[in-house]
């Protein structure tokens, strides 16, 4: 079994059941391999979790980078990033879904590792928000966290067939843009 296939199976199970509830044995069974064979690719479950999380960061980061590449206007760049972020989260991509997992119950060392990966991804939004013409005195950090929190919560309530991810992201940016006034 390839490392990529093992990551895909792991991501799906982590996204469905959470990190804690998914065992290496569960993953091995779903992947059609012996649990011990997984350790050839990943020395521990924490290493597997980190690899899945990193794949999610890379996947969603690439989507955002591509979306903003051709945009010059700061608001258009933010909107494009939000649309790409939300499309990634709402697509059938377990890697991206794992990025919004609750990390609080993970062991501290693993949590720090994943938060570092997440922070690397979110640096894009730090830069996008820094470029916006927002009122002086506005806490850009909290503004950005509100935005990402709203985007990341969407998979909880979203139903296919309703408003598109692009419509949702654009409406959110439009609402937040009103803070300029």
NORRALIN-V891927 format. One record per helix or strand of 3 or more residues. SS is the DSSP state (H for helix, E for strand). FROM is the first residue (numbers start at 1). TO is the last residue. Records with the same first field share a line. If there is no record, write none. Layout:
SS: FROM-TO  FROM-TO
This chain:
H: 3-17  24-31  35-38  45-68  74-90  94-98  108-130  140-157  165-180
